[in-house]
Every structure is written in structure tokens, then in C-alpha cells.
Amino acid sequence: MRLRLLPAHVVLVLASAYFVLPLLWLVISATKGRDELFSTFGFALPERFALFDNISQTLSYENGIYLRWTANTLLYAGGGALGATALAAMAGYALGKFSFRGNGTVSWVIVGAVLVPVTALALPLYFLMSAVGLQNTPWAVLLPSLVSPMGVYLCRLYAISSVPDEVLEAARMDGASEWRVFRTVVLRIMSPILVTVFLFQFVAIWNNFFLPLVMLNSRELFPLTLGLQDWNTQPAVGNQVIFHLVVTGAFLAVVPLVVCFLLLQRHWRQGLAQGSVVA
């Protein structure tokens, strides 16, 4: 029996290594100084532990612009994820629990929107934002981030399967308005899937590179992804290469995502398990 499971275990180990090894390389490389970064083996431990020096240089380089990029990323990811989660909750609940003309058509349109690559929408969004004068502003990144077809789809499935009609009718019979029913009853029941949608959208916006690249020109508005790419393409002046700062900046950019996953993973797993079954 164990021999029969051996191929599956080997595949799982290889898949785990595929995802873990780049992160391990990033952590080890962030502890190396500029001289050791390319002169030593990638997974070799440094002779001089330089993580804190690298962090200090990263945060102070170019008058602390990395902190500005971090604040921008928190604004784009946090604001976009919160807004997208709120809109997905309202739309998913309405599509899942209310019968109205065109409900099925709207639901299929949302499923189709899930299949459209985000990069295919970047150029039309750029023309739209330019037409209304929002290009090269934070709104050019925030407004498109408020739309999450996948979030609406997941909330719709969860509302159908996990929000009892009896509970809604009881709240209405007690005199609660539709807004109060949604705010006090539905949001509490749907909290696991809302955490899931928030986490998915937060990570997607945090790691988004192409949309800010198209929309933003000012370095002061860059998120971390675009800012680190800007550093990575800077020409070396003399011996002042900053690849170690790019690596350290990437390491610092991963930390909030890891913390977010650790804090929300229990709700995330619960939301996926319950929202995947349609009654």
C-alpha cells in the first residue's frame, strides 16, 4: 500500500519544492550583502548576516521612497479588496436569493467575465481613465480593483447554499428592512466567504504589475511591484549596484502577504469548503 502511494508522495514533494524553493532563495538572499549576493551559491548561508543593514538601506534609499510605495500598495490593495468584497457581497446575495427578470443572464455574464484575462482589459481601462481625466492618479488603480467577477460568483454560490430562506423570512416578519436583513443577518452568515474574497482580491491587487504599469507615470504613485522593477532596471553608477536592495524589498513585500494568510487561513479554508457546495 505504501509503495502504491509513493508516486503521489514524490509528486507532492516536487510540487512543494517548486513553490518553496524560490521563497527560500529570497529569504537567504535578503541576508546577504551586495558583495556576497552574486559571489556565493544562491542557497548558501552568508558569511556576514546583513539582513538588518539591507532593510535599513532599503527603507532609506532615495529618501525613503520604498515606504511611499508600501503605503501606495496598502491603499490600492486594502481599499480595493474592501470595496470589491462589499460589492461582491451585495451582488452575490442579490443574484443568489432574489428572483428577477434577467437574473440568469446576469449570472452567466459574470461567469463569462471570470474567464476574461485581466491583461485584456488593461488597454480599454486606460482609454476610459484617460477620457475622464483619472489617468496617473490613484483612482486609475483603485476603481478597476473594485470589480471582482470571481468574488461575485463565489458569493452567489455561498448565498444559495448557506443562507437559509427561513432565516430571511423570519427577519422580514419581525419588521426588518432589506438593508437591515443584509447588514445584520446575511453578512454574518456570509463572513467566511467574504474573508475568502477579501484575501483573494488583496493578494491579486498586491501582486498586480500590469495595471499600474499602464495607468501610472509618476514614481510617487507606484506600488511595490512597479517600484522594485524601477530599481531593478536602474543602470549601475560605478560600483553602486542596488540588486541587494531589490531582493530585500521583495522580501519585505512578501511579509504582509504571509501575515495575512496566517491570520485569515482558518476563515479562508472554511469559506472555500462551504461556498463550493450548491444546494
Solvent accessible surface area in square Angstrom, and as a share of the most:
residue,aa,sasa,rsa
1,M,157,0.70
2,R,215,0.78
3,L,147,0.73
4,R,187,0.68
5,L,77,0.38
6,L,97,0.48
7,P,81,0.51
8,A,52,0.40
9,H,96,0.43
10,V,72,0.41
11,V,94,0.54
12,L,113,0.56
13,V,99,0.57
14,L,116,0.58
15,A,42,0.33
16,S,62,0.40
17,A,35,0.27
18,Y,161,0.61
19,F,146,0.61
20,V,83,0.48
21,L,81,0.40
22,P,80,0.51
23,L,76,0.38
24,L,77,0.38
25,W,96,0.34
26,L,21,0.10
27,V,60,0.34
28,I,17,0.09
29,S,2,0.02
30,A,1,0.01
31,T,14,0.08
32,K,1,0.00
33,G,7,0.07
34,R,81,0.30
35,D,115,0.59
36,E,29,0.13
37,L,15,0.07
38,F,152,0.63
39,S,85,0.55
40,T,48,0.28
41,F,146,0.61
42,G,21,0.20
43,F,75,0.31
44,A,36,0.28
45,L,143,0.71
46,P,25,0.16
47,E,169,0.76
48,R,134,0.49
49,F,118,0.49
50,A,1,0.00
51,L,25,0.12
52,F,146,0.61
53,D,71,0.37
54,N,2,0.01
55,I,38,0.19
56,S,68,0.44
57,Q,82,0.37
58,T,0,0.00
59,L,60,0.30
60,S,74,0.47
61,Y,66,0.25
62,E,66,0.29
63,N,159,0.81
64,G,14,0.14
65,I,19,0.10
66,Y,7,0.03
67,L,99,0.49
68,R,114,0.42
69,W,0,0.00
70,T,32,0.19
71,A,54,0.42
72,N,13,0.07
73,T,1,0.01
74,L,91,0.45
75,L,87,0.43
76,Y,4,0.02
77,A,0,0.00
78,G,17,0.17
79,G,31,0.30
80,G,0,0.00
81,A,0,0.00
82,L,116,0.58
83,G,20,0.19
84,A,1,0.00
85,T,15,0.09
86,A,51,0.39
87,L,86,0.43
88,A,1,0.01
89,A,2,0.02
90,M,81,0.36
91,A,37,0.29
92,G,0,0.00
93,Y,10,0.04
94,A,36,0.28
95,L,16,0.08
96,G,19,0.18
97,K,43,0.18
98,F,73,0.30
99,S,118,0.76
100,F,93,0.39
101,R,239,0.87
102,G,33,0.32
103,N,24,0.12
104,G,43,0.41
105,T,91,0.53
106,V,63,0.36
107,S,10,0.06
108,W,186,0.65
109,V,97,0.56
110,I,27,0.14
111,V,46,0.26
112,G,33,0.32
113,A,39,0.30
114,V,46,0.26
115,L,139,0.69
116,V,62,0.36
117,P,84,0.53
118,V,107,0.62
119,T,82,0.48
120,A,59,0.46
121,L,83,0.42
122,A,4,0.03
123,L,105,0.52
124,P,75,0.47
125,L,43,0.21
126,Y,64,0.24
127,F,122,0.51
128,L,101,0.50
129,M,11,0.05
130,S,50,0.32
131,A,85,0.66
132,V,90,0.52
133,G,58,0.55
134,L,48,0.24
135,Q,44,0.19
136,N,46,0.24
137,T,37,0.22
138,P,42,0.26
139,W,135,0.47
140,A,0,0.00
141,V,3,0.02
142,L,21,0.11
143,L,65,0.32
144,P,23,0.14
145,S,8,0.05
146,L,47,0.23
147,V,102,0.59
148,S,14,0.09
149,P,36,0.23
150,M,83,0.37
151,G,2,0.02
152,V,18,0.11
153,Y,70,0.27
154,L,24,0.12
155,C,0,0.00
156,R,57,0.21
157,L,25,0.12
158,Y,3,0.01
159,A,0,0.00
160,I,50,0.25
161,S,33,0.21
162,S,31,0.20
163,V,2,0.01
164,P,57,0.36
165,D,82,0.42
166,E,131,0.59
167,V,62,0.35
168,L,3,0.02
169,E,86,0.39
170,A,54,0.42
171,A,15,0.12
172,R,67,0.24
173,M,163,0.73
174,D,127,0.66
175,G,66,0.63
176,A,22,0.17
177,S,68,0.44
178,E,83,0.37
179,W,151,0.53
180,R,136,0.49
181,V,0,0.00
182,F,16,0.06
183,R,118,0.43
184,T,44,0.25
185,V,31,0.18
186,V,0,0.00
187,L,55,0.28
188,R,187,0.68
189,I,51,0.26
190,M,0,0.00
191,S,49,0.32
192,P,13,0.08
193,I,1,0.01
194,L,25,0.13
195,V,31,0.18
196,T,0,0.00
197,V,2,0.01
198,F,43,0.18
199,L,0,0.00
200,F,79,0.33
201,Q,24,0.10
202,F,18,0.08
203,V,32,0.18
204,A,59,0.46
205,I,14,0.07
206,W,7,0.02
207,N,79,0.41
208,N,34,0.18
209,F,71,0.30
210,F,87,0.36
211,L,12,0.06
212,P,3,0.02
213,L,88,0.44
214,V,34,0.19
215,M,0,0.00
216,L,6,0.03
217,N,103,0.53
218,S,34,0.22
219,R,73,0.27
220,E,86,0.39
221,L,29,0.14
222,F,20,0.08
223,P,5,0.03
224,L,4,0.02
225,T,34,0.20
226,L,7,0.03
227,G,0,0.00
228,L,20,0.10
229,Q,77,0.34
230,D,37,0.19
231,W,1,0.01
232,N,66,0.34
233,T,85,0.49
234,Q,57,0.25
235,P,114,0.71
236,A,59,0.46
237,V,114,0.65
238,G,77,0.74
239,N,108,0.55
240,Q,113,0.50
241,V,42,0.24
242,I,19,0.10
243,F,78,0.33
244,H,9,0.04
245,L,4,0.02
246,V,22,0.13
247,V,17,0.10
248,T,0,0.00
249,G,0,0.00
250,A,29,0.23
251,F,37,0.15
252,L,37,0.19
253,A,13,0.10
254,V,43,0.25
255,V,63,0.36
256,P,45,0.28
257,L,20,0.10
258,V,66,0.38
259,V,72,0.42
260,C,20,0.12
261,F,69,0.29
262,L,113,0.56
263,L,132,0.66
264,L,39,0.20
265,Q,69,0.31
266,R,151,0.55
267,H,56,0.25
268,W,64,0.22
269,R,136,0.50
270,Q,71,0.32
271,G,0,0.00
272,L,66,0.33
273,A,66,0.51
274,Q,75,0.33
275,G,3,0.02
276,S,81,0.52
277,V,97,0.56
278,V,76,0.44
279,A,111,0.86
